[in-house]
Amino acid sequence: MEYMTVQEAAKKWNITKRWVQNLCEENRVNGAVRFIRVWMIPKDAKKPGDGRRKEKINE
């Protein structure tokens, strides 16, 4: 399995590095693993939804 860093995920998902770290700490990124002080995120991981907002459902 190939992994990306927090910096790479932040750029790919267009969010801050700190937000990626928070998502990893909250176990919201599937497959993310912490090695000492570094988060490794699977390259095929999808960006978790933003829990602060409700997404509109088209009727």
C-alpha positions as CSV (number, residue, x, y, z in Angstrom):
1,M,0.0,0.0,0.0
2,E,1.3,3.5,-0.8
3,Y,1.0,6.3,1.6
4,M,1.1,10.1,1.5
5,T,2.1,12.6,4.2
6,V,-0.1,15.1,6.0
7,Q,1.3,17.8,3.7
8,E,0.4,15.9,0.6
9,A,-3.1,15.1,1.8
10,A,-3.7,18.8,2.7
11,K,-2.7,19.8,-0.8
12,K,-4.8,17.1,-2.4
13,W,-7.9,17.8,-0.3
14,N,-7.4,21.6,-0.3
15,I,-7.4,22.0,3.5
16,T,-4.8,22.9,6.1
17,K,-2.2,20.5,7.5
18,R,-3.6,20.9,11.0
19,W,-7.1,20.0,9.8
20,V,-5.7,16.8,8.3
21,Q,-4.0,16.0,11.6
22,N,-7.3,16.6,13.4
23,L,-9.1,14.3,11.1
24,C,-6.5,11.6,11.6
25,E,-6.6,12.0,15.4
26,E,-10.4,11.6,15.4
27,N,-10.0,8.4,13.3
28,R,-12.0,9.9,10.4
29,V,-9.5,9.0,7.8
30,N,-9.7,5.3,6.9
31,G,-6.4,3.5,7.0
32,A,-4.4,6.4,8.5
33,V,-1.5,5.2,10.7
34,R,0.7,7.1,13.1
35,F,4.4,6.3,13.2
36,I,5.8,8.1,16.3
37,R,5.0,11.7,15.3
38,V,4.1,11.3,11.6
39,W,0.8,10.4,10.1
40,M,0.8,8.2,7.0
41,I,-2.4,8.3,5.0
42,P,-3.3,5.8,2.2
43,K,-3.0,7.5,-1.2
44,D,-6.5,6.2,-2.1
45,A,-8.1,7.6,1.1
46,K,-11.0,9.9,0.5
47,K,-11.5,13.3,2.2
48,P,-13.9,12.9,5.1
49,G,-17.0,15.0,5.0
50,D,-17.2,18.1,7.0
51,G,-19.3,17.3,10.1
52,R,-19.9,21.0,10.8
53,R,-22.1,21.4,7.8
54,K,-25.2,19.6,6.6
55,E,-25.2,18.7,3.0
56,K,-28.3,19.5,1.0
57,I,-30.1,16.7,-0.6
58,N,-31.6,17.5,-4.0
59,E,-35.2,16.5,-4.0
